[in-house]
Amino acid sequence: MKSQRIAVAGGTGKIGRHIVEGLLEIKQQHSLEIIVLSRTHAPEGISYAGSNAPVIAVDYLNQDSIQRVLNEYQIDTIISTLSGDTPDAFIASQETLLRAGLAVPTFRRFAPSEFSIDSEQVKGVKMYQMKLPILRSLEEVKAERSPGSFEYSRFSCGVFMNYLGFGNTKPEGHKAHGYLAHFPWMIDLSKRKAEVPGDGECAIVYTRAEDVGKFVAAATQLEVWEEYNDMAGEVTTFNQVIRVCEEVCGVKFDVKYNTREDIIARMSPDPKAVMSNFQLEFYLAHLDGDCDVKRPINLNKLVDVKPMTVREYLKEWWP
Ligand SMILES: NC(=O)c1ccc[n+]([C@@H]2O[C@H](COP(=O)([O-])OP(=O)(O)OC[C@H]3O[C@@H](n4cnc5c(N)ncnc54)[C@H](OP(=O)(O)O)[C@@H]3O)[C@@H](O)[C@H]2O)c1
């Protein structure tokens, strides 16, 4: 059954905000109720495309505080776009969110905070290990419930294309980033430089954050959720992207190809934080084929969203 009453946890954040805007764009057409859960009440809510979603304060470590809100709004679908200061806080918050939902009679769909490369594929990325416990919980809940009465789906979109906009100098260049943080990911067009894993032939999936919002919103109107909802603006390789960057910028890029030994040598042997080796762990994941496309990109076929390609994005923001 389609989602009708949707709560976006973390919807004030980066990708969360794009998903809220995607939902607000289709809210009137499908008579949806959209609410945003946050640790902080925001009286103005989030407005977009002539619609508004209230931002309601909850305590992610207190099930009752979430349950009350989900009950009041008779929520059927929870989309988690949470992050966390620590893995423990993240794991506990998503689990509490799920438990709160399960105590509400109308609840039947949950999307955990994925929105990247499937966390189960990139187990070498330490930060992403915190995404695994909720998947086990979701599998258990689905197995316990009667068929069709509970669905979950992991939304995977690869890397946000917006990171290719870092350092652009277009008049409204900040818009290239959407609500995301501003930094380059492996390819830095502002310096005409790239640091890529291996020989650069490994696959990379890019989706623009705005398109992720549209894809997720459209997916809420599917009658059935598959356990995977994979989307892509483009499936490409590092070398192909660099070729397009060079073409659009009109200059040759300085590219460093990193061997496994190069990458390991740069890793902190005694990481103080779970994020310390984050990008380097991703280099290894690419080298190991863990970031390859393992399944058909099903969501592109299931919904009518026309995402931006890398070339279209680069032409908008560069040279
Ligand atoms: N594909 C990619 O390239 C890519 C890049 C970055 C992130 N991601 C993924 O996208 C998902 C969301 O990441 P994001 O960067 O969009 O998240 P974010 O903006 O950093 O955080 C989302 C929201 O989580 C809420 N939150 C709840 N408990 C928190 C806590 N203990 N500490 C911090 N925030 C807390 C905050 O909302 P309130 O303050 O309103 O409570 C925050 O705005 C993650 O799964 C992440 O791995 C993917």
The ligand as a Tripos MOL2 file, in Angstrom:
@<TRIPOS>MOLECULE
LIG
   48    52     1     0     0
SMALL
NO_CHARGES

@<TRIPOS>ATOM
      1 N1         25.8590    9.3870   -0.7090 N.am      1 LIG1
      2 C1         26.6520   10.2680   -0.1570 C.2       1 LIG1
      3 O1         27.5530   10.8250   -0.8360 O.2       1 LIG1
      4 C2         26.4480   10.6420    1.2890 C.ar      1 LIG1
      5 C3         27.1200   11.7340    1.8290 C.ar      1 LIG1
      6 C4         26.8340   12.1050    3.1310 C.ar      1 LIG1
      7 C5         25.9230   11.3660    3.8810 C.ar      1 LIG1
      8 N2         25.3140   10.2860    3.3370 N.ar      1 LIG1
      9 C6         24.3750    9.4720    4.1480 C.3       1 LIG1
     10 O2         23.1530   10.1750    4.3240 O.3       1 LIG1
     11 C7         22.6050    9.9000    5.6080 C.3       1 LIG1
     12 C8         22.3070   11.1990    6.3300 C.3       1 LIG1
     13 O3         23.5060   11.9350    6.4060 O.3       1 LIG1
     14 P1         23.4860   13.5310    6.4320 P.3       1 LIG1
     15 O4         24.8890   13.9570    6.2270 O.co2     1 LIG1
     16 O5         22.4180   14.0370    5.5270 O.co2     1 LIG1
     17 O6         23.0640   13.7640    7.9290 O.3       1 LIG1
     18 P2         23.1690   15.0990    8.7820 P.3       1 LIG1
     19 O7         22.6500   16.2340    7.9970 O.co2     1 LIG1
     20 O8         24.5410   15.2200    9.3590 O.co2     1 LIG1
     21 O9         22.2180   14.7400    9.9960 O.3       1 LIG1
     22 C9         20.8460   14.4580    9.8010 C.3       1 LIG1
     23 C10        20.1040   14.8270   11.0490 C.3       1 LIG1
     24 O10        20.2430   13.8210   12.0400 O.3       1 LIG1
     25 C11        19.7140   14.3980   13.2320 C.3       1 LIG1
     26 N3         20.3480   13.7970   14.4160 N.ar      1 LIG1
     27 C12        19.7210   13.0090   15.3080 C.ar      1 LIG1
     28 N4         20.5150   12.5930   16.2710 N.ar      1 LIG1
     29 C13        21.7200   13.1190   16.0140 C.ar      1 LIG1
     30 C14        22.9530   13.0750   16.6940 C.ar      1 LIG1
     31 N5         23.1290   12.3670   17.8000 N.pl3     1 LIG1
     32 N6         23.9650   13.7620   16.1560 N.ar      1 LIG1
     33 C15        23.8070   14.4610   15.0020 C.ar      1 LIG1
     34 N7         22.6420   14.5560   14.3220 N.ar      1 LIG1
     35 C16        21.5970   13.8830   14.8400 C.ar      1 LIG1
     36 C17        19.9270   15.9110   13.1200 C.3       1 LIG1
     37 O11        18.6450   16.5100   13.0730 O.3       1 LIG1
     38 P3         18.0680   17.4020   14.2850 P.3       1 LIG1
     39 O12        19.2010   18.2500   14.7730 O.co2     1 LIG1
     40 O13        16.9840   18.1640   13.6090 O.co2     1 LIG1
     41 O14        17.6060   16.4160   15.2940 O.co2     1 LIG1
     42 C18        20.5850   16.0700   11.7620 C.3       1 LIG1
     43 O15        20.1550   17.2140   11.0690 O.3       1 LIG1
     44 C19        23.6160    9.0150    6.3310 C.3       1 LIG1
     45 O16        23.1940    7.6840    6.2750 O.3       1 LIG1
     46 C20        24.9000    9.2100    5.5300 C.3       1 LIG1
     47 O17        25.7480    8.0950    5.5490 O.3       1 LIG1
     48 C21        25.5440    9.9270    2.0680 C.ar      1 LIG1
@<TRIPOS>BOND
     1     1     2 1
     2     2     3 2
     3     2     4 1
     4     4     5 ar
     5     4    48 ar
     6     5     6 ar
     7     6     7 ar
     8     7     8 ar
     9     8     9 1
    10     8    48 ar
    11     9    10 1
    12     9    46 1
    13    10    11 1
    14    11    12 1
    15    11    44 1
    16    12    13 1
    17    13    14 1
    18    14    15 2
    19    14    16 1
    20    14    17 1
    21    17    18 1
    22    18    19 2
    23    18    20 1
    24    18    21 1
    25    21    22 1
    26    22    23 1
    27    23    24 1
    28    23    42 1
    29    24    25 1
    30    25    26 1
    31    25    36 1
    32    26    27 ar
    33    26    35 ar
    34    27    28 ar
    35    28    29 ar
    36    29    30 ar
    37    29    35 ar
    38    30    31 1
    39    30    32 ar
    40    32    33 ar
    41    33    34 ar
    42    34    35 ar
    43    36    37 1
    44    36    42 1
    45    37    38 1
    46    38    39 2
    47    38    40 1
    48    38    41 1
    49    42    43 1
    50    44    45 1
    51    44    46 1
    52    46    47 1
@<TRIPOS>SUBSTRUCTURE
     1 LIG1         1 GROUP 0 **** ****
